[in-house]
Amino acid sequence: MITDFPPSPFTWSDAKAAGVSRRRLDDAVACHELRRVLQGVYVDASLADTPLLRARAAKHVVSPHSVLCDRTAAWLLGCDVHDYRELDVIPPIESYVLRGHDPTDRPECDGGTRDLQPVDWCEVDGVRVTTPLRTAMDLGCKLDRRSALAAMDALMRAYAFTVDDMMRTLPRYRRRRGVRRLRTIVALADPRSESRSESWVRLEIVDRGLPAPELQHWVWIDGVPTYRLDLAYPHARVAVEYDGDEFHSTPQQREHDRQRREVLRQRGWTIIVLTKADFTPARVDAWIRRLRDALAGR
């Protein structure tokens, strides 16, 4: 651990006050001794990235009257919903102040004023953050439908609120920008979805007029739950599986997938396998047709 920088998240002003030169700071970042946890906020690179560390970093850049909202709130709550293309550049902090206060005026902050009640926020190490439920509802208004459903699923999975909880909150969003989109996806949210891509697949299926599949369905063999399917129609013995790079990229993983699916096919299952390349409009049309045919027994 480096010793000439503050031990907790700090800004350039903090480092300067501790006697650190700007060149030393820039060199430490270039040599990966430090990392930027937020724009303008640095931390020892050896420290684990946790919601608590993020909250401590956020203290340096937001108004004391602000509440961290939307994707920043989800990130602090441990559910990262930022786009892949944003990973190279630290996105701005989405920070909104309560009525009667001036918004945070810093380039690394984005937001404005939002009507929030004390029930809408919690605290993470002294920083106000919208609750998981409020965060899910706000993201349902703000993000595209795919991303919003994935965020709702992830927050429900992590914090155990329900669709009924969201339905009870929905009247508060009357006339809010994006509320029509929010209404179309609240009832679809499901904490059993284990990845962003699974949420996307489920949304495409439902949007095309097909029945919602059962999530994380176990196939029993000789009285033992042996194989779990991402999205399944048990009566028709049709399953849709998404192969992401994290768990399906090595030769060993691919061979395991092949053997597993061969056993399932021998037992009468139709398995439709998707990857990240299958979300273009033409590809979606193609695998939806395959799914529709499989469910119809064709």
C-alpha positions in Angstrom: 0.0 0.0 0.0 1.3 3.4 -0.9 2.0 5.8 2.0 2.4 9.3 0.6 -1.3 9.7 -0.3 -4.4 9.9 2.0 -5.6 6.4 3.1 -9.2 7.0 1.9 -10.6 8.4 -1.3 -9.2 11.9 -2.0 -9.2 14.7 -4.5 -6.2 16.7 -6.0 -6.8 19.4 -3.4 -6.5 16.8 -0.6 -3.3 15.5 -2.1 -1.9 19.0 -2.5 -2.7 19.8 1.1 -0.8 16.6 2.1 2.3 17.9 0.2 1.9 15.7 -2.9 2.9 17.3 -6.2 0.6 17.1 -9.3 3.4 15.2 -11.1 3.6 12.6 -8.4 -0.2 12.2 -8.5 -0.2 11.8 -12.3 2.7 9.3 -12.2 0.9 7.3 -9.5 -2.2 7.0 -11.8 -0.1 6.2 -14.8 1.8 3.4 -12.9 -1.5 2.0 -11.5 -0.6 2.9 -7.9 -3.8 4.9 -7.8 -7.0 4.6 -9.7 -9.8 7.1 -10.4 -12.8 5.7 -8.6 -14.8 8.7 -9.7 -13.9 11.6 -12.0 -11.6 13.8 -9.9 -11.5 11.3 -7.0 -8.6 8.9 -6.5 -8.0 5.9 -4.3 -5.2 3.5 -3.6 -5.3 0.9 -6.4 -4.9 -2.0 -3.9 -8.2 -1.3 -2.2 -11.1 -3.4 -3.2 -13.9 -1.7 -5.2 -16.9 -1.8 -2.9 -20.1 0.2 -2.6 -18.8 1.7 0.7 -15.6 2.9 -1.0 -17.7 4.4 -3.8 -19.9 6.2 -1.3 -16.8 7.6 0.5 -15.5 8.8 -2.9 -18.9 10.4 -3.7 -18.8 12.6 -0.6 -16.1 14.7 -2.2 -18.1 15.8 -5.2 -21.8 16.2 -4.3 -23.8 18.8 -2.4 -24.7 18.0 1.2 -28.3 18.4 0.1 -28.1 16.0 -2.7 -29.3 12.4 -3.2 -27.4 10.1 -5.6 -29.9 8.7 -8.0 -30.4 6.5 -11.1 -27.4 4.6 -12.4 -25.1 6.0 -9.8 -27.4 4.9 -7.0 -27.6 1.4 -8.6 -23.8 1.3 -8.8 -23.4 2.3 -5.1 -26.0 -0.4 -4.2 -23.8 -3.0 -6.0 -25.7 -3.3 -9.3 -23.8 -1.9 -12.2 -26.1 -0.9 -15.0 -23.7 1.3 -17.1 -23.3 0.5 -20.7 -20.2 -1.5 -21.9 -19.1 1.4 -24.0 -18.9 3.6 -20.8 -16.3 1.4 -19.1 -13.4 3.3 -20.6 -14.5 6.7 -19.3 -15.8 7.2 -15.8 -19.5 8.3 -16.2 -20.7 11.3 -14.4 -22.3 11.0 -10.9 -26.1 11.4 -11.2 -26.8 13.6 -8.2 -30.1 15.5 -7.6 -30.8 18.0 -4.9 -34.0 18.5 -3.0 -36.2 21.5 -3.8 -34.9 24.8 -2.5 -31.2 23.9 -2.9 -28.7 24.6 -5.7 -27.6 21.6 -7.7 -24.0 20.4 -7.5 -22.0 22.5 -10.0 -19.1 20.2 -10.9 -18.2 18.7 -14.3 -18.2 15.1 -12.9 -21.8 15.5 -11.7 -25.0 15.3 -13.7 -28.5 15.9 -12.5 -30.6 18.8 -11.2 -33.5 19.0 -8.8 -35.9 16.1 -8.0 -38.9 15.8 -5.7 -37.8 13.2 -3.1 -39.2 12.3 0.3 -37.2 10.8 3.2 -38.8 7.4 2.4 -37.0 7.5 -1.0 -33.5 7.5 0.2 -31.1 5.5 2.5 -27.6 6.3 3.5 -24.4 4.6 2.4 -21.6 5.7 4.7 -23.3 9.1 5.3 -24.2 9.7 1.6 -27.8 9.8 0.6 -28.7 7.3 -2.1 -32.1 6.4 -3.4 -33.4 3.2 -2.0 -33.2 0.0 -4.2 -37.0 0.3 -4.9 -36.9 4.0 -5.8 -33.8 3.4 -7.9 -35.5 0.6 -9.9 -38.5 2.8 -10.6 -36.4 5.8 -11.6 -34.4 3.7 -14.0 -37.6 2.3 -15.4 -38.4 5.9 -16.5 -34.9 6.8 -17.7 -33.4 3.8 -19.4 -34.4 2.0 -22.6 -36.7 -1.0 -21.9 -34.0 -3.6 -22.1 -31.7 -1.9 -19.7 -34.5 -0.9 -17.4 -35.8 -4.4 -17.0 -32.3 -5.7 -16.4 -31.8 -3.1 -13.7 -35.1 -3.9 -12.1 -34.3 -7.6 -12.1 -30.9 -7.1 -10.6 -32.1 -4.8 -7.8 -34.9 -7.1 -7.0 -32.5 -10.0 -6.8 -30.2 -8.2 -4.5 -32.7 -6.4 -2.2 -35.8 -8.6 -2.3 -38.5 -6.1 -3.0 -41.4 -7.3 -5.2 -43.5 -6.4 -8.2 -46.3 -5.6 -5.8 -44.0 -3.1 -4.1 -43.3 -1.4 -7.4 -47.0 -1.4 -8.3 -47.8 0.4 -5.1 -45.2 3.0 -5.9 -46.3 3.5 -9.5 -49.0 6.2 -8.8 -46.3 8.5 -7.6 -44.9 8.6 -11.1 -48.0 10.0 -12.7 -46.9 12.5 -15.4 -43.2 11.7 -14.8 -41.3 11.6 -18.1 -40.9 8.0 -19.1 -43.8 6.7 -17.0 -45.5 5.0 -19.9 -42.3 3.0 -20.5 -42.2 2.2 -16.8 -45.7 0.9 -16.8 -44.9 -1.5 -19.6 -42.1 -3.3 -17.7 -42.9 -3.2 -14.0 -45.1 -6.4 -14.3 -42.3 -8.2 -16.2 -39.6 -7.8 -13.6 -38.4 -11.0 -12.0 -35.5 -11.5 -9.5 -34.8 -15.0 -10.8 -33.2 -13.5 -13.9 -29.4 -13.9 -13.2 -27.9 -11.7 -15.9 -28.6 -8.6 -18.0 -28.7 -10.7 -21.1 -31.3 -13.1 -19.6 -33.5 -10.1 -18.9 -33.1 -8.9 -22.5 -34.0 -12.3 -23.9 -37.1 -12.5 -21.8 -38.2 -9.0 -22.9 -37.8 -9.9 -26.6 -39.9 -13.0 -26.1 -42.7 -11.3 -24.3 -42.7 -8.3 -26.7 -43.1 -10.7 -29.6 -46.4 -12.0 -28.1 -45.0 -15.3 -26.8 -45.7 -16.5 -23.3 -43.2 -15.7 -20.7 -40.8 -18.6 -20.0 -40.1 -20.1 -16.6 -36.7 -18.9 -15.2 -34.0 -21.2 -13.8 -35.9 -24.4 -14.5 -34.4 -27.6 -13.1 -34.5 -30.7 -15.2 -34.7 -33.8 -13.0 -32.9 -37.0 -14.1 -33.6 -40.2 -12.1 -35.2 -38.2 -9.3 -32.3 -35.7 -9.0 -32.3 -32.0 -10.1 -29.4 -32.2 -12.6 -29.6 -29.5 -15.2 -30.8 -25.9 -14.8 -32.1 -24.0 -17.8 -32.0 -20.2 -18.1 -35.5 -19.9 -19.7 -37.7 -22.8 -20.3 -41.1 -24.0 -21.4 -41.2 -27.3 -19.4 -44.4 -28.7 -21.0 -43.2 -28.1 -24.5 -39.6 -29.1 -23.5 -38.2 -26.0 -25.2 -35.4 -23.9 -23.6 -33.5 -20.7 -24.5 -30.0 -20.4 -23.1 -27.7 -17.4 -23.3 -23.9 -18.2 -23.5 -22.0 -15.2 -22.1 -18.2 -14.9 -22.4 -17.7 -15.2 -18.6 -18.9 -18.8 -18.3 -18.9 -20.2 -21.8 -15.7 -19.1 -23.5 -13.0 -21.7 -22.7 -12.7 -25.1 -24.5 -13.6 -26.9 -21.3 -16.7 -24.8 -20.7 -17.9 -25.2 -24.3 -17.4 -29.0 -24.2 -19.4 -29.1 -20.9 -22.1 -27.1 -22.6 -22.1 -29.5 -25.6 -22.4 -32.6 -23.5 -25.0 -31.2 -21.2 -27.2 -30.1 -24.2 -26.8 -33.4 -25.9 -28.2 -35.2 -22.9 -31.1 -32.8 -22.8 -31.8 -33.2 -26.5 -31.8 -37.0 -26.1 -34.5 -36.5 -23.5 -36.7 -34.5 -26.0 -35.6 -30.9 -25.2 -35.2 -28.3 -28.0 -32.4 -26.0 -26.9 -32.0 -22.5 -28.6 -28.6 -21.1 -27.8 -28.0 -17.4 -28.0 -24.9 -15.1 -27.7 -24.3 -11.4 -27.6 -24.4 -11.4 -31.4 -28.1 -12.4 -31.4 -29.5 -9.1 -30.4 -29.5 -7.3 -33.7 -33.0 -6.9 -35.2 -32.4 -9.6 -37.9 -30.9 -12.1 -35.4 -33.8 -11.5 -33.0 -36.3 -12.2 -35.8 -34.5 -15.4 -36.6 -34.4 -16.9 -33.2 -37.9 -15.8 -32.3 -39.1 -17.7 -35.4 -37.2 -20.8 -34.2 -38.7 -20.4 -30.8 -42.2 -20.0 -32.1 -41.8 -23.0 -34.3 -40.5 -25.1 -31.5 -43.4 -24.2 -29.2 -45.8 -25.1 -32.0 -44.1 -28.5 -32.4 -42.9 -27.8 -35.8 
